Amino acid sequence: MTIDLPPLTAPAKRSLSIDGHATSVSLEDAFWRAAAEAAAARGMSRAQLIAAVDHARPAEVGLATAIRLFLLAEARGGRLDRPAEAD
């Protein structure tokens, strides 16, 4: 069985400031674009959206993971609680 994959890129590290502290996040281009779209839909910058995700995430979850999961939930209409399908 073969599947068609979307264009794949290696993660790109970008610098941003959260609460005045410089940090960097590595995400694939598709996630950077999705973050920009989600931010624009809320009338905020991408850095502001990422800061909001940072403030909302549990300490044990990395920032890049929290961003990816937030964007996945956005794509699914805000839902990540669907049960996994059995193989």
PyMOL Python script that loads the backbone (N, CA, C, O; Angstrom):
from pymol import cmd

cmd.read_pdbstr("""\
ATOM      1  N   MET A   1       0.837  -1.171   0.000  1.00  0.00           N
ATOM      2  CA  MET A   1       0.000   0.000   0.000  1.00  0.00           C
ATOM      3  C   MET A   1       0.889   1.243   0.000  1.00  0.00           C
ATOM      4  O   MET A   1       1.848   1.325   0.767  1.00  0.00           O
ATOM      5  N   THR A   2       0.580   2.172  -0.829  1.00  0.00           N
ATOM      6  CA  THR A   2       1.321   3.428  -0.856  1.00  0.00           C
ATOM      7  C   THR A   2       0.383   4.574  -0.524  1.00  0.00           C
ATOM      8  O   THR A   2      -0.823   4.502  -0.763  1.00  0.00           O
ATOM      9  N   ILE A   3       0.950   5.615   0.024  1.00  0.00           N
ATOM     10  CA  ILE A   3       0.175   6.815   0.330  1.00  0.00           C
ATOM     11  C   ILE A   3       0.885   8.016  -0.273  1.00  0.00           C
ATOM     12  O   ILE A   3       2.106   8.023  -0.432  1.00  0.00           O
ATOM     13  N   ASP A   4       0.109   9.016  -0.599  1.00  0.00           N
ATOM     14  CA  ASP A   4       0.679  10.258  -1.110  1.00  0.00           C
ATOM     15  C   ASP A   4       0.935  11.191   0.061  1.00  0.00           C
ATOM     16  O   ASP A   4       0.025  11.502   0.830  1.00  0.00           O
ATOM     17  N   LEU A   5       2.157  11.627   0.191  1.00  0.00           N
ATOM     18  CA  LEU A   5       2.523  12.545   1.262  1.00  0.00           C
ATOM     19  C   LEU A   5       2.503  13.977   0.750  1.00  0.00           C
ATOM     20  O   LEU A   5       2.771  14.225  -0.425  1.00  0.00           O
ATOM     21  N   PRO A   6       2.188  14.914   1.627  1.00  0.00           N
ATOM     22  CA  PRO A   6       2.314  16.318   1.228  1.00  0.00           C
ATOM     23  C   PRO A   6       3.792  16.664   1.127  1.00  0.00           C
ATOM     24  O   PRO A   6       4.635  15.871   1.544  1.00  0.00           O
ATOM     25  N   PRO A   7       4.123  17.825   0.584  1.00  0.00           N
ATOM     26  CA  PRO A   7       5.539  18.218   0.556  1.00  0.00           C
ATOM     27  C   PRO A   7       6.119  18.198   1.975  1.00  0.00           C
ATOM     28  O   PRO A   7       5.536  18.767   2.898  1.00  0.00           O
ATOM     29  N   LEU A   8       7.246  17.552   2.135  1.00  0.00           N
ATOM     30  CA  LEU A   8       7.873  17.418   3.451  1.00  0.00           C
ATOM     31  C   LEU A   8       9.120  18.289   3.516  1.00  0.00           C
ATOM     32  O   LEU A   8       9.915  18.335   2.577  1.00  0.00           O
ATOM     33  N   THR A   9       9.276  18.976   4.642  1.00  0.00           N
ATOM     34  CA  THR A   9      10.458  19.796   4.867  1.00  0.00           C
ATOM     35  C   THR A   9      11.030  19.468   6.238  1.00  0.00           C
ATOM     36  O   THR A   9      10.316  19.036   7.142  1.00  0.00           O
ATOM     37  N   ALA A  10      12.304  19.680   6.367  1.00  0.00           N
ATOM     38  CA  ALA A  10      12.933  19.529   7.681  1.00  0.00           C
ATOM     39  C   ALA A  10      12.489  20.695   8.560  1.00  0.00           C
ATOM     40  O   ALA A  10      12.146  21.759   8.046  1.00  0.00           O
ATOM     41  N   PRO A  11      12.490  20.506   9.875  1.00  0.00           N
ATOM     42  CA  PRO A  11      12.128  21.615  10.754  1.00  0.00           C
ATOM     43  C   PRO A  11      13.050  22.820  10.546  1.00  0.00           C
ATOM     44  O   PRO A  11      14.254  22.674  10.335  1.00  0.00           O
ATOM     45  N   ALA A  12      12.456  24.002  10.611  1.00  0.00           N
ATOM     46  CA  ALA A  12      13.207  25.257  10.515  1.00  0.00           C
ATOM     47  C   ALA A  12      13.127  25.963  11.859  1.00  0.00           C
ATOM     48  O   ALA A  12      12.043  26.142  12.413  1.00  0.00           O
ATOM     49  N   LYS A  13      14.281  26.360  12.380  1.00  0.00           N
ATOM     50  CA  LYS A  13      14.335  27.045  13.670  1.00  0.00           C
ATOM     51  C   LYS A  13      14.131  28.540  13.451  1.00  0.00           C
ATOM     52  O   LYS A  13      14.790  29.153  12.611  1.00  0.00           O
ATOM     53  N   ARG A  14      13.214  29.110  14.214  1.00  0.00           N
ATOM     54  CA  ARG A  14      12.971  30.553  14.149  1.00  0.00           C
ATOM     55  C   ARG A  14      13.039  31.117  15.567  1.00  0.00           C
ATOM     56  O   ARG A  14      12.631  30.478  16.537  1.00  0.00           O
ATOM     57  N   SER A  15      13.563  32.324  15.650  1.00  0.00           N
ATOM     58  CA  SER A  15      13.690  33.009  16.942  1.00  0.00           C
ATOM     59  C   SER A  15      12.491  33.905  17.151  1.00  0.00           C
ATOM     60  O   SER A  15      11.973  34.507  16.210  1.00  0.00           O
ATOM     61  N   LEU A  16      12.057  33.985  18.397  1.00  0.00           N
ATOM     62  CA  LEU A  16      10.981  34.883  18.764  1.00  0.00           C
ATOM     63  C   LEU A  16      11.123  35.247  20.231  1.00  0.00           C
ATOM     64  O   LEU A  16      11.931  34.668  20.956  1.00  0.00           O
ATOM     65  N   SER A  17      10.332  36.204  20.648  1.00  0.00           N
ATOM     66  CA  SER A  17      10.369  36.667  22.028  1.00  0.00           C
ATOM     67  C   SER A  17       9.051  36.337  22.704  1.00  0.00           C
ATOM     68  O   SER A  17       7.981  36.640  22.177  1.00  0.00           O
ATOM     69  N   ILE A  18       9.132  35.715  23.872  1.00  0.00           N
ATOM     70  CA  ILE A  18       7.961  35.416  24.684  1.00  0.00           C
ATOM     71  C   ILE A  18       8.155  36.109  26.021  1.00  0.00           C
ATOM     72  O   ILE A  18       9.073  35.788  26.777  1.00  0.00           O
ATOM     73  N   ASP A  19       7.287  37.054  26.298  1.00  0.00           N
ATOM     74  CA  ASP A  19       7.380  37.840  27.538  1.00  0.00           C
ATOM     75  C   ASP A  19       8.752  38.484  27.706  1.00  0.00           C
ATOM     76  O   ASP A  19       9.287  38.547  28.813  1.00  0.00           O
ATOM     77  N   GLY A  20       9.310  38.954  26.612  1.00  0.00           N
ATOM     78  CA  GLY A  20      10.594  39.628  26.657  1.00  0.00           C
ATOM     79  C   GLY A  20      11.801  38.705  26.698  1.00  0.00           C
ATOM     80  O   GLY A  20      12.937  39.175  26.772  1.00  0.00           O
ATOM     81  N   HIS A  21      11.570  37.404  26.650  1.00  0.00           N
ATOM     82  CA  HIS A  21      12.671  36.436  26.672  1.00  0.00           C
ATOM     83  C   HIS A  21      12.840  35.827  25.294  1.00  0.00           C
ATOM     84  O   HIS A  21      11.884  35.318  24.709  1.00  0.00           O
ATOM     85  N   ALA A  22      14.058  35.880  24.777  1.00  0.00           N
ATOM     86  CA  ALA A  22      14.340  35.298  23.468  1.00  0.00           C
ATOM     87  C   ALA A  22      14.310  33.779  23.564  1.00  0.00           C
ATOM     88  O   ALA A  22      14.835  33.193  24.510  1.00  0.00           O
ATOM     89  N   THR A  23      13.693  33.157  22.580  1.00  0.00           N
ATOM     90  CA  THR A  23      13.669  31.702  22.496  1.00  0.00           C
ATOM     91  C   THR A  23      13.634  31.330  21.028  1.00  0.00           C
ATOM     92  O   THR A  23      13.470  32.193  20.166  1.00  0.00           O
ATOM     93  N   SER A  24      13.786  30.067  20.748  1.00  0.00           N
ATOM     94  CA  SER A  24      13.669  29.608  19.368  1.00  0.00           C
ATOM     95  C   SER A  24      12.831  28.342  19.353  1.00  0.00           C
ATOM     96  O   SER A  24      12.795  27.582  20.320  1.00  0.00           O
ATOM     97  N   VAL A  25      12.159  28.138  18.231  1.00  0.00           N
ATOM     98  CA  VAL A  25      11.282  26.982  18.057  1.00  0.00           C
ATOM     99  C   VAL A  25      11.582  26.379  16.694  1.00  0.00           C
ATOM    100  O   VAL A  25      11.757  27.102  15.713  1.00  0.00           O
ATOM    101  N   SER A  26      11.641  25.070  16.635  1.00  0.00           N
ATOM    102  CA  SER A  26      11.847  24.361  15.376  1.00  0.00           C
ATOM    103  C   SER A  26      10.547  23.684  14.962  1.00  0.00           C
ATOM    104  O   SER A  26      10.030  22.821  15.671  1.00  0.00           O
ATOM    105  N   LEU A  27      10.022  24.088  13.801  1.00  0.00           N
ATOM    106  CA  LEU A  27       8.810  23.502  13.236  1.00  0.00           C
ATOM    107  C   LEU A  27       8.990  23.330  11.737  1.00  0.00           C
ATOM    108  O   LEU A  27       9.777  24.041  11.112  1.00  0.00           O
ATOM    109  N   GLU A  28       8.268  22.393  11.172  1.00  0.00           N
ATOM    110  CA  GLU A  28       8.250  22.217   9.732  1.00  0.00           C
ATOM    111  C   GLU A  28       7.497  23.392   9.108  1.00  0.00           C
ATOM    112  O   GLU A  28       6.661  24.024   9.754  1.00  0.00           O
ATOM    113  N   ASP A  29       7.810  23.673   7.833  1.00  0.00           N
ATOM    114  CA  ASP A  29       7.225  24.816   7.140  1.00  0.00           C
ATOM    115  C   ASP A  29       5.701  24.797   7.173  1.00  0.00           C
ATOM    116  O   ASP A  29       5.079  25.847   7.335  1.00  0.00           O
ATOM    117  N   ALA A  30       5.093  23.636   7.026  1.00  0.00           N
ATOM    118  CA  ALA A  30       3.629  23.553   7.055  1.00  0.00           C
ATOM    119  C   ALA A  30       3.076  24.058   8.385  1.00  0.00           C
ATOM    120  O   ALA A  30       2.021  24.693   8.414  1.00  0.00           O
ATOM    121  N   PHE A  31       3.775  23.783   9.483  1.00  0.00           N
ATOM    122  CA  PHE A  31       3.321  24.259  10.792  1.00  0.00           C
ATOM    123  C   PHE A  31       3.546  25.752  10.954  1.00  0.00           C
ATOM    124  O   PHE A  31       2.727  26.437  11.568  1.00  0.00           O
ATOM    125  N   TRP A  32       4.660  26.274  10.404  1.00  0.00           N
ATOM    126  CA  TRP A  32       4.869  27.724  10.459  1.00  0.00           C
ATOM    127  C   TRP A  32       3.756  28.441   9.696  1.00  0.00           C
ATOM    128  O   TRP A  32       3.236  29.457  10.156  1.00  0.00           O
ATOM    129  N   ARG A  33       3.392  27.907   8.524  1.00  0.00           N
ATOM    130  CA  ARG A  33       2.305  28.517   7.745  1.00  0.00           C
ATOM    131  C   ARG A  33       0.979  28.415   8.480  1.00  0.00           C
ATOM    132  O   ARG A  33       0.221  29.384   8.531  1.00  0.00           O
ATOM    133  N   ALA A  34       0.691  27.249   9.052  1.00  0.00           N
ATOM    134  CA  ALA A  34      -0.559  27.059   9.780  1.00  0.00           C
ATOM    135  C   ALA A  34      -0.626  27.976  11.001  1.00  0.00           C
ATOM    136  O   ALA A  34      -1.695  28.491  11.328  1.00  0.00           O
ATOM    137  N   ALA A  35       0.491  28.181  11.668  1.00  0.00           N
ATOM    138  CA  ALA A  35       0.527  29.086  12.822  1.00  0.00           C
ATOM    139  C   ALA A  35       0.244  30.517  12.383  1.00  0.00           C
ATOM    140  O   ALA A  35      -0.471  31.246  13.070  1.00  0.00           O
ATOM    141  N   ALA A  36       0.797  30.921  11.252  1.00  0.00           N
ATOM    142  CA  ALA A  36       0.538  32.268  10.744  1.00  0.00           C
ATOM    143  C   ALA A  36      -0.940  32.439  10.404  1.00  0.00           C
ATOM    144  O   ALA A  36      -1.528  33.482  10.688  1.00  0.00           O
ATOM    145  N   GLU A  37      -1.540  31.418   9.797  1.00  0.00           N
ATOM    146  CA  GLU A  37      -2.967  31.480   9.453  1.00  0.00           C
ATOM    147  C   GLU A  37      -3.834  31.523  10.703  1.00  0.00           C
ATOM    148  O   GLU A  37      -4.783  32.305  10.772  1.00  0.00           O
ATOM    149  N   ALA A  38      -3.518  30.690  11.692  1.00  0.00           N
ATOM    150  CA  ALA A  38      -4.295  30.670  12.935  1.00  0.00           C
ATOM    151  C   ALA A  38      -4.170  31.998  13.668  1.00  0.00           C
ATOM    152  O   ALA A  38      -5.142  32.489  14.243  1.00  0.00           O
ATOM    153  N   ALA A  39      -2.983  32.575  13.648  1.00  0.00           N
ATOM    154  CA  ALA A  39      -2.775  33.878  14.299  1.00  0.00           C
ATOM    155  C   ALA A  39      -3.569  34.962  13.583  1.00  0.00           C
ATOM    156  O   ALA A  39      -4.233  35.774  14.229  1.00  0.00           O
ATOM    157  N   ALA A  40      -3.506  34.982  12.261  1.00  0.00           N
ATOM    158  CA  ALA A  40      -4.224  35.995  11.492  1.00  0.00           C
ATOM    159  C   ALA A  40      -5.730  35.897  11.732  1.00  0.00           C
ATOM    160  O   ALA A  40      -6.417  36.916  11.807  1.00  0.00           O
ATOM    161  N   ALA A  41      -6.240  34.676  11.851  1.00  0.00           N
ATOM    162  CA  ALA A  41      -7.666  34.483  12.106  1.00  0.00           C
ATOM    163  C   ALA A  41      -8.083  35.055  13.456  1.00  0.00           C
ATOM    164  O   ALA A  41      -9.249  35.394  13.657  1.00  0.00           O
ATOM    165  N   ARG A  42      -7.133  35.162  14.376  1.00  0.00           N
ATOM    166  CA  ARG A  42      -7.401  35.713  15.712  1.00  0.00           C
ATOM    167  C   ARG A  42      -6.988  37.180  15.835  1.00  0.00           C
ATOM    168  O   ARG A  42      -7.132  37.786  16.896  1.00  0.00           O
ATOM    169  N   GLY A  43      -6.473  37.744  14.742  1.00  0.00           N
ATOM    170  CA  GLY A  43      -6.045  39.138  14.773  1.00  0.00           C
ATOM    171  C   GLY A  43      -4.806  39.377  15.607  1.00  0.00           C
ATOM    172  O   GLY A  43      -4.661  40.423  16.239  1.00  0.00           O
ATOM    173  N   MET A  44      -3.906  38.395  15.608  1.00  0.00           N
ATOM    174  CA  MET A  44      -2.661  38.530  16.369  1.00  0.00           C
ATOM    175  C   MET A  44      -1.490  38.106  15.513  1.00  0.00           C
ATOM    176  O   MET A  44      -1.668  37.521  14.445  1.00  0.00           O
ATOM    177  N   SER A  45      -0.306  38.398  15.978  1.00  0.00           N
ATOM    178  CA  SER A  45       0.890  37.961  15.268  1.00  0.00           C
ATOM    179  C   SER A  45       1.160  36.488  15.591  1.00  0.00           C
ATOM    180  O   SER A  45       0.625  35.932  16.550  1.00  0.00           O
ATOM    181  N   ARG A  46       1.994  35.885  14.772  1.00  0.00           N
ATOM    182  CA  ARG A  46       2.387  34.501  15.028  1.00  0.00           C
ATOM    183  C   ARG A  46       3.098  34.399  16.367  1.00  0.00           C
ATOM    184  O   ARG A  46       2.882  33.439  17.107  1.00  0.00           O
ATOM    185  N   ALA A  47       3.943  35.371  16.691  1.00  0.00           N
ATOM    186  CA  ALA A  47       4.648  35.350  17.980  1.00  0.00           C
ATOM    187  C   ALA A  47       3.664  35.438  19.144  1.00  0.00           C
ATOM    188  O   ALA A  47       3.859  34.774  20.163  1.00  0.00           O
ATOM    189  N   GLN A  48       2.616  36.242  19.010  1.00  0.00           N
ATOM    190  CA  GLN A  48       1.607  36.342  20.071  1.00  0.00           C
ATOM    191  C   GLN A  48       0.859  35.021  20.244  1.00  0.00           C
ATOM    192  O   GLN A  48       0.580  34.601  21.367  1.00  0.00           O
ATOM    193  N   LEU A  49       0.537  34.371  19.130  1.00  0.00           N
ATOM    194  CA  LEU A  49      -0.137  33.073  19.209  1.00  0.00           C
ATOM    195  C   LEU A  49       0.755  32.052  19.894  1.00  0.00           C
ATOM    196  O   LEU A  49       0.299  31.304  20.759  1.00  0.00           O
ATOM    197  N   ILE A  50       2.023  32.020  19.511  1.00  0.00           N
ATOM    198  CA  ILE A  50       2.949  31.066  20.117  1.00  0.00           C
ATOM    199  C   ILE A  50       3.114  31.358  21.609  1.00  0.00           C
ATOM    200  O   ILE A  50       3.212  30.428  22.409  1.00  0.00           O
ATOM    201  N   ALA A  51       3.145  32.623  21.989  1.00  0.00           N
ATOM    202  CA  ALA A  51       3.217  32.970  23.407  1.00  0.00           C
ATOM    203  C   ALA A  51       1.976  32.474  24.143  1.00  0.00           C
ATOM    204  O   ALA A  51       2.082  31.985  25.268  1.00  0.00           O
ATOM    205  N   ALA A  52       0.806  32.592  23.527  1.00  0.00           N
ATOM    206  CA  ALA A  52      -0.430  32.114  24.156  1.00  0.00           C
ATOM    207  C   ALA A  52      -0.388  30.597  24.339  1.00  0.00           C
ATOM    208  O   ALA A  52      -0.809  30.084  25.375  1.00  0.00           O
ATOM    209  N   VAL A  53       0.118  29.881  23.336  1.00  0.00           N
ATOM    210  CA  VAL A  53       0.269  28.427  23.455  1.00  0.00           C
ATOM    211  C   VAL A  53       1.256  28.115  24.571  1.00  0.00           C
ATOM    212  O   VAL A  53       1.025  27.205  25.368  1.00  0.00           O
ATOM    213  N   ASP A  54       2.350  28.859  24.635  1.00  0.00           N
ATOM    214  CA  ASP A  54       3.364  28.645  25.673  1.00  0.00           C
ATOM    215  C   ASP A  54       2.768  28.806  27.064  1.00  0.00           C
ATOM    216  O   ASP A  54       3.052  28.007  27.957  1.00  0.00           O
ATOM    217  N   HIS A  55       1.946  29.829  27.254  1.00  0.00           N
ATOM    218  CA  HIS A  55       1.332  30.072  28.571  1.00  0.00           C
ATOM    219  C   HIS A  55       0.314  28.987  28.939  1.00  0.00           C
ATOM    220  O   HIS A  55       0.109  28.702  30.119  1.00  0.00           O
ATOM    221  N   ALA A  56      -0.322  28.385  27.931  1.00  0.00           N
ATOM    222  CA  ALA A  56      -1.379  27.407  28.197  1.00  0.00           C
ATOM    223  C   ALA A  56      -0.864  25.974  28.342  1.00  0.00           C
ATOM    224  O   ALA A  56      -1.573  25.114  28.866  1.00  0.00           O
ATOM    225  N   ARG A  57       0.347  25.712  27.887  1.00  0.00           N
ATOM    226  CA  ARG A  57       0.831  24.314  27.882  1.00  0.00           C
ATOM    227  C   ARG A  57       1.306  23.872  29.258  1.00  0.00           C
ATOM    228  O   ARG A  57       1.789  24.682  30.050  1.00  0.00           O
ATOM    229  N   PRO A  58       1.164  22.572  29.536  1.00  0.00           N
ATOM    230  CA  PRO A  58       1.738  22.032  30.767  1.00  0.00           C
ATOM    231  C   PRO A  58       3.271  22.073  30.679  1.00  0.00           C
ATOM    232  O   PRO A  58       3.832  21.978  29.587  1.00  0.00           O
ATOM    233  N   ALA A  59       3.923  22.209  31.791  1.00  0.00           N
ATOM    234  CA  ALA A  59       5.384  22.323  31.826  1.00  0.00           C
ATOM    235  C   ALA A  59       6.087  21.115  31.220  1.00  0.00           C
ATOM    236  O   ALA A  59       7.182  21.250  30.676  1.00  0.00           O
ATOM    237  N   GLU A  60       5.478  19.943  31.305  1.00  0.00           N
ATOM    238  CA  GLU A  60       6.131  18.732  30.801  1.00  0.00           C
ATOM    239  C   GLU A  60       5.993  18.548  29.286  1.00  0.00           C
ATOM    240  O   GLU A  60       6.557  17.611  28.723  1.00  0.00           O
ATOM    241  N   VAL A  61       5.253  19.428  28.635  1.00  0.00           N
ATOM    242  CA  VAL A  61       5.079  19.347  27.180  1.00  0.00           C
ATOM    243  C   VAL A  61       5.931  20.435  26.532  1.00  0.00           C
ATOM    244  O   VAL A  61       5.808  21.612  26.871  1.00  0.00           O
ATOM    245  N   GLY A  62       6.783  20.041  25.610  1.00  0.00           N
ATOM    246  CA  GLY A  62       7.641  21.004  24.924  1.00  0.00           C
ATOM    247  C   GLY A  62       6.826  21.986  24.087  1.00  0.00           C
ATOM    248  O   GLY A  62       5.707  21.694  23.666  1.00  0.00           O
ATOM    249  N   LEU A  63       7.413  23.147  23.859  1.00  0.00           N
ATOM    250  CA  LEU A  63       6.705  24.197  23.127  1.00  0.00           C
ATOM    251  C   LEU A  63       6.388  23.773  21.694  1.00  0.00           C
ATOM    252  O   LEU A  63       5.266  23.982  21.233  1.00  0.00           O
ATOM    253  N   ALA A  64       7.339  23.190  20.985  1.00  0.00           N
ATOM    254  CA  ALA A  64       7.078  22.769  19.603  1.00  0.00           C
ATOM    255  C   ALA A  64       5.948  21.730  19.558  1.00  0.00           C
ATOM    256  O   ALA A  64       5.085  21.788  18.682  1.00  0.00           O
ATOM    257  N   THR A  65       5.954  20.797  20.491  1.00  0.00           N
ATOM    258  CA  THR A  65       4.889  19.794  20.562  1.00  0.00           C
ATOM    259  C   THR A  65       3.549  20.459  20.832  1.00  0.00           C
ATOM    260  O   THR A  65       2.552  20.128  20.189  1.00  0.00           O
ATOM    261  N   ALA A  66       3.514  21.386  21.769  1.00  0.00           N
ATOM    262  CA  ALA A  66       2.265  22.085  22.090  1.00  0.00           C
ATOM    263  C   ALA A  66       1.739  22.855  20.882  1.00  0.00           C
ATOM    264  O   ALA A  66       0.534  22.876  20.634  1.00  0.00           O
ATOM    265  N   ILE A  67       2.631  23.482  20.136  1.00  0.00           N
ATOM    266  CA  ILE A  67       2.211  24.220  18.936  1.00  0.00           C
ATOM    267  C   ILE A  67       1.627  23.257  17.910  1.00  0.00           C
ATOM    268  O   ILE A  67       0.556  23.512  17.358  1.00  0.00           O
ATOM    269  N   ARG A  68       2.319  22.158  17.653  1.00  0.00           N
ATOM    270  CA  ARG A  68       1.826  21.187  16.677  1.00  0.00           C
ATOM    271  C   ARG A  68       0.465  20.630  17.084  1.00  0.00           C
ATOM    272  O   ARG A  68      -0.438  20.526  16.255  1.00  0.00           O
ATOM    273  N   LEU A  69       0.317  20.276  18.351  1.00  0.00           N
ATOM    274  CA  LEU A  69      -0.962  19.721  18.816  1.00  0.00           C
ATOM    275  C   LEU A  69      -2.071  20.768  18.781  1.00  0.00           C
ATOM    276  O   LEU A  69      -3.215  20.440  18.462  1.00  0.00           O
ATOM    277  N   PHE A  70      -1.754  22.016  19.103  1.00  0.00           N
ATOM    278  CA  PHE A  70      -2.734  23.093  18.987  1.00  0.00           C
ATOM    279  C   PHE A  70      -3.203  23.223  17.543  1.00  0.00           C
ATOM    280  O   PHE A  70      -4.402  23.318  17.281  1.00  0.00           O
ATOM    281  N   LEU A  71      -2.257  23.228  16.607  1.00  0.00           N
ATOM    282  CA  LEU A  71      -2.614  23.384  15.196  1.00  0.00           C
ATOM    283  C   LEU A  71      -3.376  22.172  14.668  1.00  0.00           C
ATOM    284  O   LEU A  71      -4.259  22.321  13.823  1.00  0.00           O
ATOM    285  N   LEU A  72      -3.050  20.984  15.148  1.00  0.00           N
ATOM    286  CA  LEU A  72      -3.814  19.793  14.776  1.00  0.00           C
ATOM    287  C   LEU A  72      -5.248  19.910  15.281  1.00  0.00           C
ATOM    288  O   LEU A  72      -6.194  19.593  14.558  1.00  0.00           O
ATOM    289  N   ALA A  73      -5.406  20.364  16.517  1.00  0.00           N
ATOM    290  CA  ALA A  73      -6.748  20.557  17.068  1.00  0.00           C
ATOM    291  C   ALA A  73      -7.514  21.593  16.249  1.00  0.00           C
ATOM    292  O   ALA A  73      -8.708  21.428  15.997  1.00  0.00           O
ATOM    293  N   GLU A  74      -6.831  22.657  15.836  1.00  0.00           N
ATOM    294  CA  GLU A  74      -7.454  23.675  14.995  1.00  0.00           C
ATOM    295  C   GLU A  74      -7.955  23.046  13.690  1.00  0.00           C
ATOM    296  O   GLU A  74      -9.077  23.310  13.258  1.00  0.00           O
ATOM    297  N   ALA A  75      -7.125  22.225  13.077  1.00  0.00           N
ATOM    298  CA  ALA A  75      -7.485  21.590  11.810  1.00  0.00           C
ATOM    299  C   ALA A  75      -8.656  20.628  11.978  1.00  0.00           C
ATOM    300  O   ALA A  75      -9.426  20.405  11.044  1.00  0.00           O
ATOM    301  N   ARG A  76      -8.781  20.067  13.165  1.00  0.00           N
ATOM    302  CA  ARG A  76      -9.864  19.131  13.457  1.00  0.00           C
ATOM    303  C   ARG A  76     -11.069  19.826  14.082  1.00  0.00           C
ATOM    304  O   ARG A  76     -11.932  19.166  14.663  1.00  0.00           O
ATOM    305  N   GLY A  77     -11.134  21.114  13.972  1.00  0.00           N
ATOM    306  CA  GLY A  77     -12.261  21.836  14.544  1.00  0.00           C
ATOM    307  C   GLY A  77     -12.211  21.919  16.052  1.00  0.00           C
ATOM    308  O   GLY A  77     -13.252  21.968  16.707  1.00  0.00           O
ATOM    309  N   GLY A  78     -10.999  21.935  16.617  1.00  0.00           N
ATOM    310  CA  GLY A  78     -10.835  22.077  18.063  1.00  0.00           C
ATOM    311  C   GLY A  78     -10.846  20.774  18.832  1.00  0.00           C
ATOM    312  O   GLY A  78     -10.840  20.782  20.063  1.00  0.00           O
ATOM    313  N   ARG A  79     -10.863  19.650  18.123  1.00  0.00           N
ATOM    314  CA  ARG A  79     -10.971  18.366  18.809  1.00  0.00           C
ATOM    315  C   ARG A  79      -9.713  17.526  18.637  1.00  0.00           C
ATOM    316  O   ARG A  79      -9.249  17.298  17.520  1.00  0.00           O
ATOM    317  N   LEU A  80      -9.183  17.079  19.739  1.00  0.00           N
ATOM    318  CA  LEU A  80      -8.090  16.090  19.723  1.00  0.00           C
ATOM    319  C   LEU A  80      -8.476  14.846  20.503  1.00  0.00           C
ATOM    320  O   LEU A  80      -7.669  13.928  20.649  1.00  0.00           O
ATOM    321  N   ASP A  81      -9.700  14.809  21.002  1.00  0.00           N
ATOM    322  CA  ASP A  81     -10.103  13.734  21.898  1.00  0.00           C
ATOM    323  C   ASP A  81     -10.742  12.554  21.175  1.00  0.00           C
ATOM    324  O   ASP A  81     -11.372  11.714  21.818  1.00  0.00           O
ATOM    325  N   ARG A  82     -10.597  12.471  19.869  1.00  0.00           N
ATOM    326  CA  ARG A  82     -11.134  11.323  19.147  1.00  0.00           C
ATOM    327  C   ARG A  82     -10.344  10.075  19.531  1.00  0.00           C
ATOM    328  O   ARG A  82      -9.116  10.120  19.614  1.00  0.00           O
ATOM    329  N   PRO A  83     -11.034   8.968  19.763  1.00  0.00           N
ATOM    330  CA  PRO A  83     -10.290   7.760  20.101  1.00  0.00           C
ATOM    331  C   PRO A  83      -9.474   7.277  18.917  1.00  0.00           C
ATOM    332  O   PRO A  83      -9.887   7.414  17.765  1.00  0.00           O
ATOM    333  N   ALA A  84      -8.318   6.714  19.207  1.00  0.00           N
ATOM    334  CA  ALA A  84      -7.475   6.159  18.148  1.00  0.00           C
ATOM    335  C   ALA A  84      -8.150   4.931  17.564  1.00  0.00           C
ATOM    336  O   ALA A  84      -8.747   4.131  18.285  1.00  0.00           O
ATOM    337  N   GLU A  85      -8.049   4.794  16.261  1.00  0.00           N
ATOM    338  CA  GLU A  85      -8.634   3.624  15.612  1.00  0.00           C
ATOM    339  C   GLU A  85      -7.688   2.451  15.729  1.00  0.00           C
ATOM    340  O   GLU A  85      -6.471   2.612  15.643  1.00  0.00           O
ATOM    341  N   ALA A  86      -8.243   1.280  15.921  1.00  0.00           N
ATOM    342  CA  ALA A  86      -7.434   0.081  16.034  1.00  0.00           C
ATOM    343  C   ALA A  86      -6.864  -0.295  14.670  1.00  0.00           C
ATOM    344  O   ALA A  86      -7.512  -0.118  13.638  1.00  0.00           O
ATOM    345  N   ASP A  87      -5.637  -0.818  14.687  1.00  0.00           N
ATOM    346  CA  ASP A  87      -5.016  -1.262  13.428  1.00  0.00           C
ATOM    347  C   ASP A  87      -5.531  -2.614  13.039  1.00  0.00           C
ATOM    348  O   ASP A  87      -5.127  -3.155  12.009  1.00  0.00           O
TER     349      ASP A  87
END
""", "prot")
cmd.dss("prot")
cmd.show_as("cartoon", "prot")
cmd.util.cbc("prot")
cmd.orient("prot")
